[in-house]
Structure formats: structure tokens, C-alpha cells
Amino acid sequence: MAVNFMYFLRESASSMRRNMALTAAAIMVTSLSLLILGVVGMSVHAGNGLATNMKERVDEIRVFLKENVTVEERASMENFIRKMSEVKSVKYISKEDALEEFKKMYKDEKRLLEEIEGNPLPAEFKVRMKDPKFNVVVAGRIETRPEVSVDDTGKKEIKNPRDVVQKVLRITGAVQKFGLVIVLAFGLVAVALVSITIRMAIYSRRKEIGIMKLVGATNWFIRWPFMMEGVIEGFFGAVVGIIVAVLVNAWFISKLESAAENVNLVAGGFMAVLSIVLVIIGVFMGAIGSALALRRHIEV
């Protein structure tokens, strides 16, 4: 059996070298489809983690103040908020404290910090509710206060995390649906390319296959090198996809984690499971492509 396996492996490698261009194309398309699947998986996982993390703080709204608010006006507004029966606590964050928090959050982004001139951040109140259902009611009352800052559209700057959570979940859902459609399309192309590669290998060895049949070689003995060729192409496609996915995680997801106050959105355990899944899918795609070619073209 060991001798047969080494024979099958040598035959597969020889066939792949003879059809190098098609082999490379099959591996590239397979890796691209699996890379997209990996990125979609990481994005959905990170988005759900971000939404879960934000839900834990969904009972808090942030109220940004105008630049020219006096100490008396600030105290009046704080007293106005504290008197609301729906409010659990109120915390004032000065411009200086807000800048310090920003610097701590983005301590690794030195270029970003160097571009900051002065202190562009506003003072704010962090208002925590007794129940998240009071967010909209309390925000509506606070909007009537003249101390609240206004954005470029004329809207009062009050951040309600519930709106952000819903937006994150909507974006995550759209990425999942759109990404899976693309993965399916590229997956079919990858299977087709593997199948074409195997057909070319069968055609180039048709005389040899005919002789092997005449001397009594079984169908499976003839088929195994071609099956292994498809599996190897799928495996290498998965490896390339995993490497790029890990780089995407190190670059993009890590920045998202920093922006989310260092929340661990994509843990090492998830990446390990994702890598195993991508390898299994890649091998399966290669095997399917080989099987389709062999079913139709192995008879000589």
C-alpha cells in the first residue's frame, strides 16, 4: 500500500508539472474562493462579537456638549439629567479627559496622534439608564437643551448605541449574504478548473491508460493519481487562502479590535477552527472536480 501511495503521489506530481498553467489557475481560484469564505467568516464573527460587546453597554447614551458651555450651564444640565427617574447614573467627561482616553485607545497609531492639533474632542456626559428601553425617551428630553452640540446637518449630537448595534448587525448580515454568493460562484469556477486540469491530464496519458487497462489494471488504480491531483490542488489552494486570511486578520481585524477598546473579536481558537474548515472544504472541492472529470473521461 505504501508503494502504491508513493506511486500515486509521483504520478500526480508529474501530471501537475505537465499542466502547470492550469494547475496554477486551479490553485489560485480555489485559494481566492476560500480566502473570501475565510474573510466573510472572520467579518461575521467579528461583527457579532462587536455587536455583543456593544449590547453590554446599550443602556448608556453619550451627550456631547458645545465648546462654549460654561461651568454653570454644565452643572444645570447635569442636574436636569439626574432628576430623571429613568436615569441610573451620570458621568461628566471633560475635553482633557476625552483626549486622554483617545490617546490610550490609539496609542499604537503614532501617525494619527501626531496629526492631532490642540484638542478637537468635545466634553460629554455619559448617561446610564435603569433599563435600555429608556434610551430614546431620555435622549429626546436632552435634545431640548441648548448646551448639546449640533453636527453639520443640524442634528443634536447624542449617541445611542442601540442604533449602532442594529447598524453593525445589518452590515454583518449583508456581508454574510453577499460574501457567500461570491464564494459559491468562485467555488464552482474552482471545481470546474480542477475538472478541466484532470481532463487534460487524462487526455495526455490516454495511450498509457489504455495499455494499463490491457494488462489488467483496475479502474481505481488508474483513477487514484488523478483523484490525488485534485485533492493536492484543493489543499494548496486552502493553504494559500489561510495564509492571506491570517494576514487580513493581523491587519484589519486587529485595527477593529483597537477601535472597539481592545475587545478580542477573533480569537486564536476561532482562526484554528477556520483553518481546518478551509482545508477540508479545499480538499473536498478538489475531490469533486476530479470526480466529475473521471466520471466522464476515464473510459478509454
C-alpha positions in Angstrom: 0.0 0.0 0.0 2.9 2.4 0.8 4.4 1.6 -2.5 1.1 2.3 -4.3 0.7 5.6 -2.4 4.2 6.8 -3.4 3.5 5.8 -7.0 0.2 7.7 -7.0 1.9 10.7 -5.5 4.7 10.7 -8.1 2.2 10.3 -10.9 0.1 13.2 -9.5 3.1 15.5 -9.2 4.2 14.6 -12.8 0.8 15.3 -14.2 0.7 18.7 -12.3 4.1 19.7 -13.8 2.9 18.8 -17.3 -0.2 21.1 -16.9 1.5 23.8 -14.8 -0.6 26.7 -16.1 -3.9 25.0 -15.5 -2.7 23.7 -12.1 -1.7 27.2 -11.0 -5.0 28.6 -12.2 -7.0 26.0 -10.3 -5.0 26.6 -7.1 -5.4 30.4 -7.4 -9.1 30.3 -8.0 -9.5 27.8 -5.1 -7.5 29.9 -2.8 -9.4 33.0 -3.8 -12.8 31.4 -3.1 -11.6 30.1 0.2 -9.9 33.4 1.1 -13.3 35.2 0.5 -15.0 32.5 2.6 -12.4 33.0 5.4 -12.7 36.8 5.3 -16.5 36.6 5.4 -16.3 34.1 8.3 -14.0 36.4 10.2 -16.0 39.5 9.4 -19.3 37.9 10.5 -17.7 36.5 13.7 -16.1 39.9 14.5 -19.3 41.8 13.7 -21.3 39.6 16.0 -18.7 39.9 18.7 -18.7 43.7 18.3 -22.5 43.8 18.5 -22.5 41.6 21.6 -19.9 43.8 23.3 -21.9 46.9 22.4 -25.1 45.3 23.7 -23.5 45.1 27.1 -23.3 48.9 27.1 -26.6 49.6 25.3 -28.1 51.2 28.4 -25.7 54.2 28.0 -26.0 57.2 25.8 -23.4 59.8 25.2 -24.3 63.5 25.1 -21.7 65.9 23.5 -21.6 69.5 24.7 -20.9 72.7 22.8 -17.5 74.3 23.1 -18.7 77.5 24.8 -20.7 75.8 27.6 -20.0 77.5 31.0 -19.5 75.7 34.3 -22.9 76.9 35.4 -24.6 75.7 32.3 -22.9 72.3 32.6 -24.0 72.0 36.2 -27.6 73.0 35.3 -27.7 70.3 32.6 -26.2 67.6 34.8 -28.8 68.4 37.5 -31.5 68.3 34.8 -30.4 64.8 33.8 -30.0 63.5 37.3 -33.6 64.4 38.2 -35.0 62.0 35.5 -36.4 58.9 37.2 -35.2 56.7 34.3 -31.5 57.6 34.8 -29.3 55.4 36.8 -26.0 57.5 36.7 -24.4 60.4 35.0 -20.7 60.9 34.4 -19.1 64.0 33.1 -16.0 63.7 30.7 -14.1 66.9 30.2 -12.3 67.7 27.0 -9.0 66.9 28.6 -10.2 63.5 29.9 -11.7 62.7 26.5 -8.3 63.4 24.8 -6.5 61.2 27.3 -9.0 58.3 26.6 -8.5 58.8 22.9 -4.7 58.7 23.2 -4.8 55.5 25.3 -7.2 53.9 22.7 -5.0 54.7 19.8 -1.6 54.5 21.5 -0.2 52.3 18.7 -1.3 54.8 16.0 1.5 57.3 16.4 1.0 59.0 13.0 -2.7 59.6 13.8 -1.8 61.1 17.2 0.9 63.3 15.6 -1.7 64.8 13.2 -3.9 66.0 16.1 -3.6 69.7 16.7 -4.8 71.0 20.0 -7.9 69.2 21.4 -10.7 68.7 18.9 -12.7 66.4 21.2 -15.8 67.8 22.9 -16.8 67.4 26.6 -19.6 64.9 27.1 -22.0 63.3 29.6 -22.2 59.5 29.7 -25.8 58.8 30.9 -26.6 55.3 32.0 -30.3 54.1 32.2 -32.0 51.8 34.7 -33.3 50.0 31.6 -32.2 50.3 27.9 -35.8 50.9 26.8 -35.5 54.5 28.3 -32.7 55.5 25.9 -34.9 57.1 23.3 -37.1 58.9 25.9 -34.2 60.4 27.8 -32.4 61.3 24.6 -35.5 63.1 23.4 -35.6 65.2 26.6 -31.9 66.0 26.5 -32.2 67.2 22.8 -34.2 70.2 24.0 -31.2 71.5 26.0 -29.2 74.3 24.3 -26.0 73.0 25.8 -25.9 70.0 23.5 -23.7 70.3 20.4 -25.0 70.2 16.8 -23.5 68.4 13.8 -23.2 69.7 10.3 -26.7 68.6 9.4 -28.2 70.4 12.4 -28.9 67.3 14.4 -28.1 67.2 18.1 -25.1 65.0 18.9 -26.4 62.3 21.1 -25.0 58.8 20.5 -27.4 55.9 21.2 -25.5 52.6 21.0 -28.7 50.7 20.2 -28.7 52.3 16.8 -25.1 51.4 16.2 -25.7 47.8 17.3 -28.6 47.5 14.7 -26.4 49.0 12.0 -23.5 46.6 12.8 -25.8 43.6 12.6 -27.3 44.9 9.3 -23.9 45.3 7.8 -22.7 41.9 9.1 -25.8 40.2 7.6 -25.2 41.9 4.2 -21.6 40.9 4.2 -22.6 37.3 5.0 -25.2 37.1 2.2 -23.1 38.9 -0.4 -19.9 37.1 0.5 -21.5 33.6 0.4 -22.8 34.3 -3.1 -19.3 35.3 -4.3 -17.8 32.2 -2.5 -20.3 29.9 -4.3 -19.5 31.5 -7.7 -15.7 31.2 -7.2 -16.1 27.7 -5.7 -17.9 26.5 -8.9 -15.2 28.1 -11.1 -12.5 26.4 -8.9 -14.2 23.0 -9.2 -14.6 23.5 -13.0 -10.9 24.4 -13.3 -9.8 21.3 -11.3 -12.0 19.2 -13.5 -10.5 20.7 -16.7 -7.0 20.1 -15.3 -7.8 16.5 -14.7 -9.3 16.1 -18.1 -6.2 17.5 -19.7 -4.1 15.0 -17.7 -6.2 12.1 -18.7 -6.1 13.2 -22.4 -2.3 13.5 -22.3 -1.9 10.0 -20.8 -4.7 8.3 -22.8 -2.4 5.8 -24.5 -0.7 4.9 -21.2 -4.1 4.4 -19.6 -5.2 2.2 -22.5 -2.1 0.0 -22.0 -2.7 -0.2 -18.2 -6.2 -1.4 -18.9 -5.0 -4.1 -21.3 -2.5 -5.5 -18.8 -5.3 -5.7 -16.1 -5.0 -2.5 -14.1 -8.3 -1.8 -12.1 -10.2 1.4 -12.7 -9.4 2.6 -9.2 -5.7 2.0 -9.7 -5.9 4.3 -12.7 -8.1 6.8 -11.1 -6.2 7.3 -7.8 -3.4 9.5 -9.2 -5.9 11.9 -10.8 -8.0 12.0 -7.6 -4.9 12.8 -5.6 -4.0 15.5 -8.1 -7.4 17.3 -7.5 -7.0 16.9 -3.7 -3.5 18.3 -3.8 -4.7 21.3 -5.8 -7.5 21.9 -3.3 -5.2 21.5 -0.4 -2.6 24.0 -1.7 -5.4 26.4 -2.6 -6.7 26.2 1.0 -3.1 26.8 2.4 -2.7 30.0 0.3 -6.2 31.2 1.3 -5.4 30.6 5.0 -2.1 32.5 4.8 -3.8 35.5 3.3 -6.7 35.3 5.7 -4.3 35.3 8.7 -2.6 38.4 7.2 -6.0 40.1 6.8 -6.8 39.2 10.5 -3.5 40.7 11.6 -4.0 43.9 9.7 -7.8 44.7 9.5 -9.4 42.8 12.4 -6.7 43.9 14.9 -7.5 47.5 14.0 -11.2 46.9 14.5 -10.4 45.4 17.9 -8.4 48.5 18.8 -11.3 50.7 17.8 -13.6 48.6 19.9 -11.4 49.3 23.0 -9.2 46.2 22.6 -12.1 43.7 22.6 -10.9 40.3 21.4 -13.2 39.8 18.4 -11.3 37.0 16.6 -9.5 34.7 19.0 -6.8 32.2 18.1 -9.1 29.3 18.6 -11.5 30.6 16.0 -8.7 31.0 13.5 -7.5 27.4 14.1 -11.1 26.1 13.6 -11.5 28.3 10.5 -8.2 27.0 9.0 -9.2 23.4 9.5 -12.6 24.1 7.9 -11.0 25.8 4.9 -8.6 22.9 4.4 -11.5 20.4 4.5 -13.5 22.5 2.0 -10.5 22.9 -0.3 -9.8 19.2 -0.4 -13.5 18.5 -0.9 -13.6 20.9 -3.9 -10.5 19.3 -5.4 -12.0 15.8 -5.0 -15.3 16.9 -6.5 -13.5 18.4 -9.5 -11.5 15.2 -10.0 -14.6 13.0 -9.6 -16.5 15.0 -12.3 -13.7 14.6 -14.8 -13.1 10.9 -14.0 -16.8 10.0 -14.3 -17.0 11.3 -17.8 -13.5 10.9 -19.3 -11.8 7.9 -17.7 -13.3 5.3 -20.1 -10.7 4.8 -22.9 
